[in-house]
Amino acid sequence: MSSVVRVTLSGILAGLVAATLAACASAPAAAPDLTPPPRRPADAKTQLEYGNPPPPPPGRY
């Protein structure tokens, strides 16, 4: 075979390998959950010492 045919076939083969790898790539990871956990209720000792817990702070914005 001539060198032009070899280069062309090796380019096609490299393209097929790259396409196969791209098709088998894993899905991106899921986005992390950034919501804060719910507030814990005040226990009995805290309610006796301080009364009812203060209201939650207003939103950030």
C-alpha positions in Angstrom: 0.0 0.0 0.0 1.2 3.5 -0.6 1.9 5.8 2.4 -1.1 8.0 1.5 -3.5 5.1 1.9 -1.9 4.0 5.2 -2.1 7.5 6.6 -5.8 7.8 5.5 -6.7 4.5 7.0 -4.9 5.2 10.2 -6.7 8.5 10.5 -10.1 6.8 9.9 -9.2 4.2 12.5 -8.2 6.8 15.0 -11.5 8.7 14.4 -13.5 5.6 15.0 -11.7 4.8 18.2 -12.2 8.4 19.4 -15.9 8.2 18.5 -16.3 4.9 20.3 -14.7 6.3 23.4 -16.9 9.4 23.3 -20.0 7.3 23.0 -19.1 5.1 26.0 -18.2 8.0 28.3 -19.9 8.1 31.6 -22.7 10.6 32.4 -21.7 13.7 34.4 -22.2 13.5 38.1 -25.4 14.8 39.6 -25.3 18.3 41.0 -24.9 18.4 44.8 -27.9 19.3 47.0 -27.1 22.7 48.5 -30.3 23.2 50.5 -29.7 23.6 54.2 -31.0 20.9 56.6 -34.1 21.7 58.5 -33.8 23.4 61.9 -33.9 21.1 64.9 -36.7 21.8 67.3 -35.7 23.2 70.7 -35.5 20.6 73.4 -37.3 20.9 76.8 -34.4 22.3 78.7 -33.8 25.0 76.2 -37.5 26.0 76.2 -37.4 26.1 80.1 -34.3 28.3 80.2 -34.9 30.6 77.3 -38.6 30.4 76.5 -39.8 29.8 73.0 -37.0 29.7 70.4 -36.5 32.9 68.4 -38.1 33.1 65.0 -35.9 32.1 62.1 -33.9 34.9 60.5 -35.3 36.6 57.4 -34.2 35.5 54.0 -30.8 36.5 52.6 -32.2 38.9 50.1 
